[in-house]
Amino acid sequence: MQHKINIVDIAQKAGLSITTVSRVLNGQADKYRISKKTQEKIQFIANELNYVPNEFARNLRTGKSKTIALIIPSLKNPFFAEIASVINSEVRKYDYITLIGDSDDDIEIEKTEISQFTSKNIDGMIIVPCGKEWEHLVKIQQDGLPLVCIDRYFEGSPISFVSSNNYEGAYAASKYLIEQGHRSIGCIQGIKYSTPNIQRVKGFEQAMSDFGIDSYTVTGDDFSEQNGYLETKLLLQQKEKPTAIFAFSNTIAMGCLKALREEGVDLPENISLITFDDNPYLNYIDPPLTCVAQPIEDICKIAVKILFSTILENDKTSKNIFLKTELKIKGSVKNIFQQ
């Protein structure tokens, strides 16, 4: 069995005490006034011997794991996969690593993953919560774990969050459809009790009300392709078929496209489609999908900054941050005034 190099080996080869080597390798050389020449000698020998620090032992000494947890509802969803990618990249800048969990939008799985992560002595957590419950999250925060919600959040809770302004984004998309002449609009929503969904429904319905329109449908119950597929099939069976569909996520929109293709409905000639969330692949669909783009990178960067302000500076101030969305007009909405 190969011997793992440790500080004893380095101390013996350098002809120095174990304490001196330990202080240098743990970044305490200046504190103990260890000369630059000695520091360089120890680092050279450590590199020469391919020394790898024992992080577990270091964690026991410092009480820090240099690890944060990220829990998202689904790694299959491109929106959440992008969040995971950006969070991981930003956390790495602090010389921390990210443990990623997938709750499958199930509150019991979420609670189990939280329990497992906290048992690993993580230093903080970023979460896209999946349920209506937030007491378990408040408890771990009260127990001292730095915590930030991202995308989804709980109004009135003490937990910091960063999210898009979903109300304004949905209102802008709905207003655009109306300005293109659409009056019969089908809205396919996601998980009904999630805060982003609630705000998107409010924005959609407010736009309909402001323009005096009462012929619209809000249906669906999940941010999935299957939900988009099934609800589009049903919308196309209505006596008065909608002239436009507003999908509340790009995964829902993918299901819509599948149903429209099966029914031989051309986009946007026979029906228009607009979606919440942007993704590069939307540009390769024919026609490219008009969408409400969320500033995912900014959301993630701000969330990470808030988390580390708590971890490193003990800033426990609750922060509620909303960022603006952008309506990206492409080719999937037809102006029916011009018919």
ABEGO torsion letter per residue (X at the ends): XBBBBBAAAAAAAAGBBAAAAAAAAAGAAAAAGBBAAAAAAAAAAAAAAGBBBBAAAAAAAAGBAGBBBBBBABAABAAAAAAAAAAAAAAAAAGBBBBBBBAGGBAAAAAAAAAAAAAAGBABBBBBBABABAAAAAAAAAAGBBBBBBGBBBBGBABBBBBBBAAAAAAAAAAAAAAAGBABBBBBBBBAABAAAAAAAAAAAAAAAAAGBABBBBBEABBBAAAAAAAAAAAAABABBBABBBBABAAAAAAAAAAAAAAGBBOAAABBBBBBEBBAAAAABOBBBBBBBBBAAAAAAAAAAAAAAAAAAGBABBBBBBBBBBBBBBAABBBAAAX
